[in-house]
Amino acid sequence: MSATQRRTESRETAEPPAFRRARPDDAVETALATFVAGERVDMGTLAAQLGISPATLYRWFGSRGQLLDRAFEALSLDFAAAARAAARGEGDEHVCDYARHIMVSAAGFEAMRSFVAREPQLALRLLLGKEGSVHRVVTEQTAEVIAETRSPAEAEAIDSHVHMIVQVATALVWATFMIGDAPEIESAVELIRMVLASSRVG
């Protein structure tokens, strides 16, 4: 059972015990459980669940978007870990298979698809923004996977391109979905394959 599935099945346990005050991490976990259950994360409802005021919640995170960004950080780590465990092949093909797995899982995640359809502008910013947790986590994880398949010098040669790989691949999944087209997962994989191959030239 994946970490995401466990959050869906144990949403009640995400709420903090009554014998202590809620903390920011409790808010992130409860927001994530709410999101994974397919429900909209509402700051007022979340504050009531945690037994705190909405003002406290905003003081902790600044905005609903920033709270969701924290929750998506955990989701990104879950998807990346699952993709790394499932990836097969050697060298660049291992990297491509890792990328394929993470994109297929993300694109098939119904809670995220509903969020994208319901709040496209916020979703676009959180999923595609270079400053967001999704981009940072996936970039870091992808760089690690690449480093496992190359010599240190070869990994360093492509390091500056990893953020571009992630940004373009993410856009091919979510931007196409937002306009009603099927996610371009294999196109993204081919792009990644080409960038990896070009970095070995010379």
C-alpha positions in Angstrom: 0.0 0.0 0.0 1.4 3.4 -1.0 1.8 6.3 1.4 -0.9 8.2 -0.6 -3.4 5.3 -0.1 -2.6 5.1 3.6 -3.5 8.8 3.9 -6.8 8.2 2.2 -7.8 5.3 4.4 -6.7 6.9 7.7 -7.9 10.5 7.3 -9.2 10.6 10.9 -5.8 9.9 12.3 -4.4 12.9 10.6 -6.1 15.2 13.1 -4.0 16.0 16.1 -4.6 14.3 19.5 -6.8 16.3 21.8 -4.2 16.3 24.6 -1.8 18.7 22.8 -2.0 21.8 20.7 -2.0 21.5 17.0 1.3 22.3 15.2 2.0 23.4 11.6 2.9 19.8 10.7 -0.5 18.7 11.8 -2.1 21.2 9.5 0.0 19.9 6.5 -0.9 16.3 7.3 -4.6 17.1 7.7 -4.7 19.2 4.6 -3.0 16.4 2.7 -5.4 13.8 3.9 -8.3 16.0 2.9 -6.9 16.6 -0.5 -6.1 12.9 -1.1 -9.7 12.1 -0.1 -10.8 14.3 -3.1 -12.1 17.2 -1.0 -11.4 20.9 -1.3 -8.9 22.1 1.4 -10.8 25.0 3.1 -8.8 27.1 5.6 -11.8 27.7 7.9 -12.8 24.0 8.0 -9.2 23.0 8.5 -8.7 25.4 11.4 -11.8 24.0 13.1 -10.6 20.5 12.7 -7.3 21.4 14.3 -9.0 23.4 17.1 -7.2 26.7 16.1 -8.3 30.0 14.7 -8.0 30.7 10.9 -5.7 33.6 11.8 -3.3 31.0 13.3 -3.4 28.9 10.2 -2.7 32.0 8.0 0.1 33.0 10.4 1.7 29.6 10.0 1.5 29.4 6.2 0.6 32.9 4.8 -1.9 31.6 2.3 -3.9 28.5 1.3 -1.6 28.2 -1.7 1.5 27.9 0.5 -0.2 25.3 2.7 -1.1 23.3 -0.4 2.5 23.7 -1.6 3.7 22.1 1.6 1.2 19.2 1.2 2.3 18.7 -2.4 5.9 18.4 -1.2 5.0 15.2 0.6 3.0 13.9 -2.3 5.9 14.6 -4.7 8.2 12.6 -2.4 5.7 9.7 -2.3 5.4 9.6 -6.1 9.2 9.9 -6.6 9.9 7.1 -4.2 7.4 4.8 -5.8 8.8 5.6 -9.3 12.4 5.0 -8.1 11.3 1.6 -6.7 9.5 0.6 -9.9 12.0 1.9 -12.5 13.7 -0.7 -14.6 16.4 -0.7 -17.3 20.0 0.5 -17.3 21.6 3.9 -17.9 19.5 6.5 -19.6 16.6 4.0 -20.1 16.5 3.6 -16.3 16.1 7.4 -16.0 13.4 7.4 -18.7 11.5 4.6 -17.0 11.6 6.4 -13.7 10.2 9.5 -15.4 7.5 7.5 -17.1 6.4 5.9 -13.8 6.2 9.2 -12.0 4.3 10.9 -14.8 1.8 8.0 -15.2 1.1 7.9 -11.5 0.7 11.7 -11.2 -1.5 11.9 -14.2 -3.7 9.1 -13.0 -4.1 10.5 -9.5 -7.7 11.4 -9.4 -7.5 13.9 -6.5 -4.9 15.9 -8.5 -6.9 15.7 -11.7 -10.0 17.0 -9.9 -7.9 19.8 -8.4 -6.5 20.8 -11.8 -10.0 20.9 -13.2 -11.5 22.8 -10.3 -8.7 25.3 -9.7 -6.6 25.5 -12.8 -4.8 28.7 -12.1 -3.6 27.7 -8.6 -2.8 24.2 -9.9 -0.7 25.5 -12.7 1.3 27.7 -10.3 1.8 24.9 -7.8 2.6 22.1 -10.3 4.6 24.0 -12.9 6.2 26.9 -10.9 10.0 26.7 -10.7 9.9 28.0 -7.1 7.3 25.5 -5.9 7.9 22.3 -3.9 6.8 20.0 -6.7 9.4 21.3 -9.1 12.1 21.3 -6.4 11.4 17.8 -5.1 11.1 16.2 -8.5 14.2 18.0 -9.8 16.2 16.8 -6.8 15.0 13.2 -7.1 15.6 13.2 -10.9 19.1 14.5 -10.4 19.7 11.7 -7.9 18.4 9.0 -10.3 20.6 10.4 -13.1 23.6 10.4 -10.7 23.0 6.7 -10.0 23.4 5.9 -13.7 26.4 8.0 -14.6 29.9 8.9 -13.5 30.2 12.0 -11.3 31.6 14.0 -14.3 28.7 12.9 -16.6 26.1 13.7 -13.9 27.6 17.1 -13.4 27.5 17.8 -17.1 23.7 17.4 -17.2 23.0 18.9 -13.8 22.2 22.3 -15.1 19.6 20.9 -17.5 17.6 18.8 -14.9 15.3 21.6 -13.9 14.5 22.2 -17.6 13.7 18.5 -18.1 11.4 18.5 -15.1 9.6 21.7 -16.1 9.0 20.7 -19.7 8.0 17.2 -18.8 5.6 18.4 -16.1 4.1 20.9 -18.6 3.5 18.2 -21.1 1.5 16.2 -18.5 -0.5 19.0 -16.8 -0.8 21.8 -19.4 -2.2 19.4 -22.0 -4.6 18.0 -19.4 -5.8 21.5 -18.5 -6.9 22.2 -22.1 -8.7 18.8 -22.4 -6.0 16.8 -24.2 -4.5 13.6 -23.1 -1.2 14.0 -21.1 1.8 13.8 -23.5 3.7 11.3 -21.3 5.6 9.5 -24.1 6.5 12.8 -25.8 8.0 13.9 -22.4 9.9 10.6 -22.1 11.3 11.0 -25.6 12.4 14.6 -24.8 14.1 13.4 -21.7 15.8 10.6 -23.7 17.1 13.2 -26.2 18.4 15.5 -23.5 20.2 12.7 -21.8 21.7 11.5 -25.0 22.9 14.9 -26.1 24.7 15.4 -22.8 26.9 12.5 -23.6 28.0 13.8 -27.0 31.7 14.6 -27.0 
